[in-house]
């Protein structure tokens, strides 16, 4: 029977970032995914490193700041291992809010117009955030080969069906062959409850689009409100997101939802009315019962990392670091109390569906 020190179910950004972190400590790591690596919510994301987004839950702040501090190191390692580049596409965000956070100062309208010419500012105050973004597709292409180069065993198109403790190890039943590991991590995102029942997490569908704008009016920063965001991708391309739908595991793209999303973007930035839609897609983000991540030991030798909702990209390096610290018995850099399973006053059990 093949084995590893740590086995991870789920080859999205949380699973693969954690695999890289564990491998850097000299541990043998195997990652399993029922499909292709980075093919679900991680690839569907907008790539905003929105650690200072005022819409974020306050309990997320410490982990978000910590994760952001690790990002230069994380991207550098992925680029070095994969040989691929993950260019930063934007370095600032215009955030429209109805009410200013305490101590914040709004930009004047002239400054807003310099950054986003023609932006519709009525009823909103705008903050300028020092926030970067990159194209999630760039990371999706680079992270799997980086993991392999780091020595991670990556088993795509191989589902973990069951995990059970046996003789001081975790025995995995997979769709290919049995496997043994010292520790098991369930990082299967919106599908996490397939392996641990009663886990309060499920899919939150999001429609997204990319459009091309050939007009001379261009925008170099992210433009974001609570209802819509527009992310420049370079060469007149802009990614727009995102809906939040409780639609189960339905991944179909619906024209009405795309049209509504396009209209929201055009209402915020009227120049966008001249754009042509180039791509549309959906993603299933893992949402927990309180919209905060679940990062905790589920039972003996088994851990869970899911529920990152709209912030999986941003929180990945921080989540990976605290998981590695927890698994090897170190004190975590940030408190994990907001992300414990115990906040739901329930228990989870390993389960196969």
C-alpha positions in Angstrom: 0.0 0.0 0.0 1.3 3.5 -0.9 1.6 6.0 1.9 2.6 9.5 2.9 3.0 11.5 6.0 0.0 13.7 5.1 -2.8 13.0 2.6 -4.9 15.8 1.4 -8.3 15.5 -0.4 -8.8 18.5 -2.7 -6.3 20.0 -5.1 -7.7 23.5 -5.0 -5.6 26.4 -3.8 -6.2 25.5 -0.1 -5.1 21.9 -0.6 -2.1 22.6 -2.8 -0.9 25.6 -0.8 -1.0 23.5 2.3 0.8 20.7 0.4 3.6 23.1 -0.5 3.9 24.3 3.0 4.1 20.8 4.5 6.6 19.6 1.8 8.8 22.6 2.7 9.1 21.1 6.2 10.3 17.8 4.8 7.0 15.9 5.0 5.9 13.5 2.3 2.6 14.7 1.0 0.0 13.2 -1.3 -2.9 15.2 -2.8 -6.0 13.6 -4.3 -8.7 15.3 -6.4 -11.8 13.9 -8.1 -11.1 16.1 -11.2 -8.2 18.2 -12.3 -6.2 20.3 -9.9 -7.3 23.9 -9.5 -10.4 23.3 -11.7 -13.2 24.4 -9.4 -13.5 27.6 -7.3 -9.8 28.4 -7.3 -9.8 28.8 -11.1 -13.1 30.7 -11.1 -11.9 33.4 -8.7 -11.1 37.0 -9.5 -7.7 36.9 -7.8 -8.2 40.0 -5.5 -6.0 40.0 -2.4 -8.7 41.8 -0.5 -7.4 41.7 3.0 -8.6 45.2 3.8 -12.0 45.0 2.1 -14.4 46.6 4.6 -17.0 44.0 3.6 -14.9 41.3 5.2 -16.1 39.8 8.5 -14.1 41.4 11.4 -13.1 38.0 12.6 -11.2 37.4 9.4 -8.9 40.4 9.9 -5.9 38.7 11.7 -5.7 35.7 9.3 -6.2 38.0 6.3 -3.3 40.3 7.3 -1.1 37.3 8.1 -1.9 35.6 4.8 -1.2 38.8 2.8 2.2 39.1 4.5 3.1 35.7 3.2 2.0 36.3 -0.4 5.3 37.6 -1.9 7.1 34.5 -0.5 4.3 32.2 -1.7 4.1 33.6 -5.3 7.9 33.6 -5.6 8.1 29.9 -4.5 5.4 28.9 -7.0 7.1 30.8 -9.8 10.5 29.3 -9.0 9.2 25.8 -8.8 7.0 25.9 -11.9 9.0 28.2 -14.1 5.8 30.2 -14.8 5.1 33.8 -14.1 2.1 35.1 -12.1 2.1 38.8 -12.9 0.4 41.3 -10.6 -2.3 42.9 -12.7 -3.4 45.7 -10.4 -2.0 47.4 -7.3 -4.9 49.4 -5.9 -8.6 49.2 -5.4 -11.3 51.9 -5.4 -13.8 50.6 -2.8 -17.3 52.2 -2.8 -19.1 52.2 0.5 -22.3 53.8 1.8 -20.8 54.4 5.3 -17.1 55.1 6.0 -15.3 52.8 8.4 -14.2 54.5 11.6 -11.1 56.6 10.9 -11.3 56.3 7.1 -11.2 59.3 4.8 -13.0 59.3 1.4 -11.4 60.4 -1.8 -12.6 63.5 -3.5 -14.6 63.0 -6.7 -11.8 64.4 -8.8 -9.4 61.8 -7.5 -11.9 59.0 -8.1 -12.4 60.2 -11.7 -8.6 60.1 -12.3 -8.5 56.4 -11.3 -11.8 55.4 -12.9 -12.8 57.9 -15.5 -16.6 58.3 -15.6 -17.3 56.2 -12.6 -20.8 56.7 -11.2 -20.3 57.8 -7.6 -23.8 58.9 -6.5 -24.7 57.6 -3.1 -21.2 56.2 -2.4 -18.0 57.3 -0.8 -14.8 55.8 -2.2 -11.7 54.6 -0.4 -8.4 53.9 -2.1 -7.0 50.6 -0.8 -3.5 49.4 -1.2 -4.5 46.0 -2.7 -3.1 43.8 -5.4 -4.7 41.4 -7.8 -3.6 38.7 -10.2 -5.3 36.5 -12.7 -6.4 33.3 -10.9 -5.9 31.4 -14.2 -2.2 32.2 -14.0 -2.0 30.7 -10.5 -4.1 27.7 -11.6 -1.7 26.9 -14.3 1.4 27.3 -12.1 0.5 25.8 -8.8 0.1 22.1 -9.7 3.5 21.8 -11.5 5.0 23.7 -8.6 3.6 21.2 -6.1 4.9 18.3 -8.2 8.4 19.9 -8.4 8.4 20.2 -4.6 7.9 16.4 -4.4 4.1 16.4 -3.7 2.4 13.3 -5.1 -0.6 14.7 -7.1 -3.3 12.2 -7.9 -5.9 13.8 -10.2 -9.1 12.1 -11.2 -8.9 10.1 -8.0 -11.6 10.6 -5.3 -11.1 10.0 -1.6 -14.2 8.0 -0.7 -13.5 7.3 3.0 -11.0 8.0 5.7 -10.7 5.9 8.9 -8.2 5.6 11.7 -6.3 2.3 11.8 -3.2 1.2 13.8 -2.0 4.8 14.4 -2.6 5.9 10.8 -5.4 7.1 8.5 -6.5 4.5 6.0 -7.9 6.1 2.8 -10.3 4.3 0.4 -9.8 6.0 -2.9 -11.3 5.4 -6.4 -8.0 4.0 -7.5 -6.4 2.1 -4.6 -6.1 2.1 -0.8 -3.7 4.6 0.7 -2.2 5.2 4.1 -1.2 8.5 5.8 -0.2 9.7 9.2 -2.5 12.7 8.9 -5.5 13.4 6.6 -6.8 16.9 5.6 -10.2 17.4 4.0 -9.8 20.4 1.7 -12.5 19.6 -0.8 -14.2 23.0 -0.6 -18.0 22.9 -1.3 -17.9 19.1 -1.3 -16.3 18.8 2.2 -19.4 17.4 3.8 -19.1 14.3 1.5 -16.3 13.2 3.7 -17.4 14.6 7.0 -21.1 14.6 7.7 -22.8 17.4 9.6 -20.1 19.8 8.4 -22.0 23.1 7.9 -20.6 24.0 4.5 -22.0 24.0 1.0 -21.8 25.6 -2.4 -22.4 29.3 -3.0 -22.7 29.6 -6.8 -21.2 32.7 -8.5 -21.6 33.9 -12.1 -18.7 35.8 -13.6 -17.7 37.3 -16.9 -14.8 38.8 -18.7 -15.4 41.6 -21.3 -13.3 43.5 -23.8 -13.4 47.2 -24.0 -11.7 48.8 -27.0 -12.4 52.4 -26.0 -9.6 54.8 -25.0 -11.1 55.1 -21.5 -9.2 52.6 -19.5 -9.0 51.8 -15.8 -5.9 50.5 -14.0 -7.3 49.8 -10.5 -10.0 47.4 -9.3 -13.4 49.2 -8.9 -15.5 47.5 -6.2 -18.7 47.9 -4.3 -20.8 45.5 -2.2 -22.8 44.6 -5.3 -20.2 44.2 -8.1 -16.5 44.4 -8.8 -14.5 45.2 -12.0 -11.0 43.9 -12.2 -8.6 45.0 -15.0 -6.7 42.2 -16.7 -4.7 44.3 -19.2 -5.1 45.0 -22.9 -8.7 46.3 -22.4 -10.0 43.1 -20.7 -12.0 43.3 -17.5 -13.3 40.5 -15.2 -16.6 41.2 -13.5 -18.1 39.4 -10.5 -20.0 38.1 -8.8 -23.4 36.7 -7.9 -24.0 34.8 -4.7 -26.6 32.1 -5.2 -27.8 29.1 -3.2 -28.2 26.9 -6.2 -26.8 23.7 -4.9 -24.2 22.1 -7.2 -25.7 23.6 -10.4 -22.8 25.1 -12.5 -24.8 26.0 -15.5 -24.3 29.6 -16.8 -27.6 31.4 -17.1 -27.8 34.4 -19.6 -30.2 36.4 -17.3 -27.6 36.3 -14.5 -24.8 37.3 -16.8 -26.9 40.2 -18.2 -27.7 41.4 -14.7 -24.1 41.3 -13.7 -23.0 43.2 -16.8 -25.7 45.9 -16.1 -24.4 46.3 -12.5 -20.9 46.9 -13.9 -22.1 49.3 -16.5 -24.1 51.2 -13.9 -21.0 51.6 -11.8 -18.7 52.4 -14.7 -20.8 53.6 -17.7 -17.8 53.2 -20.0 -18.3 49.5 -19.6 -21.6 49.7 -21.7 -19.4 49.6 -24.8 -17.7 46.4 -23.7 -18.2 43.1 -25.4 -18.5 39.9 -23.3 -15.7 37.5 -24.2 -16.1 34.7 -21.5 -18.6 33.6 -18.9 -18.4 31.0 -16.2 -19.6 30.0 -12.8 -17.8 28.8 -9.6 -19.0 27.0 -6.5 -17.4 28.7 -3.5 -17.5 26.9 -0.2 -19.6 28.8 2.3 -20.0 27.9 6.0 -22.9 28.6 8.2 -21.4 31.9 9.3 -19.4 32.7 6.2 -16.1 32.2 8.0 -13.6 29.4 7.2 -13.5 26.2 9.1 -9.9 25.3 9.9 -9.7 22.7 12.7 -9.0 19.1 13.7 -12.2 17.2 13.0 -11.1 14.1 14.9 -8.0 12.1 15.7 -5.5 12.6 12.8 -8.1 14.2 10.6 -8.3 17.9 9.8 -10.7 20.1 7.9 -10.0 23.3 5.9 -13.0 24.7 4.0 -15.6 27.4 4.1 -13.3 30.1 2.7 -16.2 31.4 0.6 -15.1 34.5 -1.5 -11.6 34.7 0.1 -9.9 31.4 -0.7 -7.3 32.9 -2.9 -6.4 35.6 -0.4 -6.4 33.3 2.6 -4.5 30.4 1.1 -0.9 31.1 2.2 -2.1 32.0 5.8 -4.3 28.9 6.0 -1.5 26.7 4.8 0.9 28.1 7.3 -1.4 27.7 10.4 -2.3 24.2 9.2 1.3 23.2 9.0 1.9 24.7 12.4 -1.1 22.9 13.9 -0.3 19.5 12.3 3.3 19.5 13.5 2.4 20.7 17.0 3.6 24.3 16.8 1.8 27.3 18.2 -0.1 29.0 15.4 1.0 32.6 14.4 -2.6 33.8 14.6 -5.5 32.6 16.8 -7.6 29.9 15.2 -10.5 30.3 17.6 -12.8 32.1 15.1 -12.4 29.1 12.8 -13.0 26.2 15.2 -15.7 23.6 14.5 -16.9 24.1 18.1 -18.5 27.4 17.2 -21.3 25.4 15.6 -22.0 23.4 18.7 -22.0 20.2 16.7 -19.8 17.3 15.8 -18.7 15.9 12.5 -18.1 12.3 11.5 -16.3 10.7 8.7 -18.7 9.6 6.0 -18.8 8.3 2.5 -21.6 9.4 0.0 
